[in-house]
Amino acid sequence: MISAGLTILIAITVIATATLSGIFGMAGGIVLMGMLLVILPVGSAMMLHGATQAVSNGYRAILTRSHIVWPIFTFYIGGAFIALAVLSAISFVPDKALVFLCVGAVPFIAAALPSHLSLDITKTGMPVFCGFIITLINLVAGVAGPLLDAFFVKSDLTRHQVVATKAISQTLSHLLKLVYFGILVREATMDANGSLASLPWWLYVMVIPCAMLGATLGTKVLDKISDTNFRKWSQWIILTLGAICMARGISLLVL
């Protein structure tokens, strides 16, 4: 049973994290995933997170649709479906400690990539590779925003093109997460983490306007910051959140 206090906490968190994602195109998803993992089984956390982030990113993509670089997204789709097929073939369902560790490790992996390794999303073949690796990680850790950012940070795209194209790409990855945990590996998820039906339907409905409100607020703030501050603040925020999640994952393994 979801209490009133917990419902309010989830609503506030969804608004705050959607706003954060609206500004930087990431970070909010990690905060939300971390919070949901504290109070819910992995399967339920993945489903609610997927629904929330699909709405948040999808609405942000609508708000910034004129800036989406469609050729990049078209090839991204192909890589994403390959990743879905690979994990579906083995019905992989992660435990909570692994999810926390993966969530926390993603931003550090992105930051540790050597400077000579060009992950420019505008290069030939890169959108397909990006779609594959981002969706693969998203299905295991629940989030992959920081690594996705590594594919955009060296490109010549503007901050609006970055946020818009990442938004539509993340929308697809989160929708595929719903398909994966809600349909393709549902039985395996229920065996490992309990029934997904433990979350009431109205909770999924409630997060929709909350995510849309946060996305709207974040987009307004995005218009007021410079490209330089946009990239600088993104790095510090995401590494701090990653360290917190990794510490939580280690504590679960030790205890």
JOQUIHU-V530055 format. One line per field, one symbol per residue. ss: DSSP state (h for helix, s for strand, l for the rest). burial: + if it has 16 or more other ideal C-beta (glycine too) atoms within 10 Angstrom, else -. A space follows every 10 residues. Layout:
# JOQUIHU-V530055
ss = ???
burial = ???
This chain:
# JOQUIHU-V530055
ss = lllhhhhhhh hhhhhhhhhh hhhhlllhhh hhhhhhhhhl lhhhhhhhhh hhhhhhhhhh hhhlhhhllh hhhhhhhhhh hhhhhhhhhh lllllhhhhh hhhhhhhhhh hhllllllll lllllhhhhh hhhhhhhhhh hlllhhhhhh llllllllhh hhhhhhhhhh hhhhhhhhhh hhhhlhhhhh hhhllhhhll hhhhhhhhhh hhhhhhhhhh hhllllhhhh hhhhhhhhhh hhhhhhhhhh hhhhl
burial = ---------+ +-++++++++ ++++++++++ +++++++--+ ++++++++++ ++++++++++ +-++--+++- -++-+++-++ --++--++-- --++-+++++ +++++++--+ --------+- +----+++++ ++++++++++ ++++++++++ +++++-+-++ ++++++++++ ++++++++-+ ++-+++--++ --+--+--+- --++-+++-+ +++++-+++- -+-------+ ---++-+++- ++-+++-++- -----
